[in-house]
Amino acid sequence: MVARAPDEYVVTVKHREPLWPLADRRKVIEHLDIVDDVATHGPVSVATAIEELKPRLFVKGDDWSGHLPDDVITACHAVGASIVFVHTFGRHGSEVSA
Protein backbone atom coordinates (compact mmCIF):
# COMPACT_ATOMS: atom_id res chain seq x y z
CA MET A 1 0.00 0.00 0.00
CA VAL A 2 1.27 3.42 -0.91
CA ALA A 3 -0.45 6.58 0.32
CA ARG A 4 -0.05 9.58 -1.96
CA ALA A 5 -0.39 13.19 -0.97
CA PRO A 6 -3.22 15.11 -2.61
CA ASP A 7 -2.32 18.19 -4.61
CA GLU A 8 -3.59 20.54 -1.89
CA TYR A 9 -1.23 18.91 0.64
CA VAL A 10 1.75 19.61 -1.64
CA VAL A 11 0.70 23.25 -1.96
CA THR A 12 -0.02 23.69 1.78
CA VAL A 13 2.86 21.70 3.30
CA LYS A 14 5.58 21.91 0.66
CA HIS A 15 4.63 25.44 -0.45
CA ARG A 16 4.73 24.66 -4.16
CA GLU A 17 2.55 23.26 -6.90
CA PRO A 18 2.88 19.51 -7.47
CA LEU A 19 5.17 18.62 -10.36
CA TRP A 20 2.60 16.05 -11.57
CA PRO A 21 -1.12 16.05 -10.80
CA LEU A 22 -2.28 13.42 -8.31
CA ALA A 23 -3.95 11.31 -11.03
CA ASP A 24 -0.65 11.00 -12.92
CA ARG A 25 1.37 10.24 -9.76
CA ARG A 26 -1.19 7.61 -8.85
CA LYS A 27 -1.00 5.93 -12.29
CA VAL A 28 2.77 5.57 -12.06
CA ILE A 29 2.59 3.95 -8.62
CA GLU A 30 -0.31 1.65 -9.59
CA HIS A 31 1.86 0.15 -12.34
CA LEU A 32 4.60 -0.96 -9.94
CA ASP A 33 4.37 -4.73 -9.43
CA ILE A 34 5.32 -4.48 -5.76
CA VAL A 35 2.40 -2.15 -4.94
CA ASP A 36 -0.94 -3.76 -4.10
CA ASP A 37 -2.97 -0.58 -3.69
CA VAL A 38 -2.68 3.21 -3.73
CA ALA A 39 -4.53 5.46 -1.30
CA THR A 40 -4.68 9.23 -1.07
CA HIS A 41 -4.27 10.71 2.39
CA GLY A 42 -5.99 13.81 3.71
CA PRO A 43 -5.17 17.36 2.65
CA VAL A 44 -3.53 18.31 5.97
CA SER A 45 -1.73 15.23 7.28
CA VAL A 46 -1.03 11.57 6.64
CA ALA A 47 -1.75 10.76 10.31
CA THR A 48 -5.38 9.77 9.70
CA ALA A 49 -4.35 7.39 6.90
CA ILE A 50 -1.79 5.80 9.24
CA GLU A 51 -4.47 5.30 11.90
CA GLU A 52 -6.90 3.79 9.36
CA LEU A 53 -4.47 1.63 7.34
CA LYS A 54 -2.27 0.51 10.27
CA PRO A 55 0.94 -0.03 8.29
CA ARG A 56 3.88 -1.99 9.67
CA LEU A 57 6.29 0.55 8.16
CA PHE A 58 6.01 4.26 7.50
CA VAL A 59 8.68 5.17 4.96
CA LYS A 60 9.80 8.70 4.10
CA GLY A 61 12.78 10.22 2.35
CA ASP A 62 15.72 11.08 4.57
CA ASP A 63 14.95 14.78 4.08
CA TRP A 64 12.07 14.22 6.56
CA SER A 65 14.36 12.89 9.32
CA GLY A 66 13.91 15.16 12.32
CA HIS A 67 11.03 16.99 10.59
CA LEU A 68 8.06 14.64 10.87
CA PRO A 69 5.03 16.34 12.40
CA ASP A 70 4.13 15.20 15.91
CA ASP A 71 0.74 13.85 14.80
CA VAL A 72 2.46 11.53 12.30
CA ILE A 73 4.88 10.22 14.94
CA THR A 74 2.00 9.73 17.39
CA ALA A 75 -0.08 7.87 14.79
CA CYS A 76 2.85 5.57 13.94
CA HIS A 77 3.43 4.75 17.59
CA ALA A 78 -0.30 4.18 18.18
CA VAL A 79 -0.50 1.51 15.45
CA GLY A 80 2.95 0.05 16.05
CA ALA A 81 4.42 1.22 12.74
CA SER A 82 8.18 1.55 12.49
CA ILE A 83 9.35 4.83 10.97
CA VAL A 84 12.03 4.36 8.31
CA PHE A 85 13.94 7.07 6.45
CA VAL A 86 15.52 6.14 3.13
CA HIS A 87 17.95 7.98 0.92
CA THR A 88 16.56 8.66 -2.54
CA PHE A 89 18.92 9.05 -5.46
CA GLY A 90 18.76 11.76 -8.07
CA ARG A 91 16.92 15.01 -7.78
CA HIS A 92 14.06 15.26 -5.34
CA GLY A 93 10.84 16.91 -6.47
CA SER A 94 11.38 19.70 -3.96
CA GLU A 95 14.63 20.59 -5.74
CA VAL A 96 13.02 21.13 -9.11
CA SER A 97 11.37 24.43 -9.88
CA ALA A 98 8.01 24.04 -11.54
Secondary structure by P-SEA (a helix, b strand, c coil): cbbbbcaaaaaacccccccccaaaaaaaaaaccccccccccccccaaaaaaaacccbbbbcccccccccaaaaaaaaaabbbbbbbbbcccccccccc
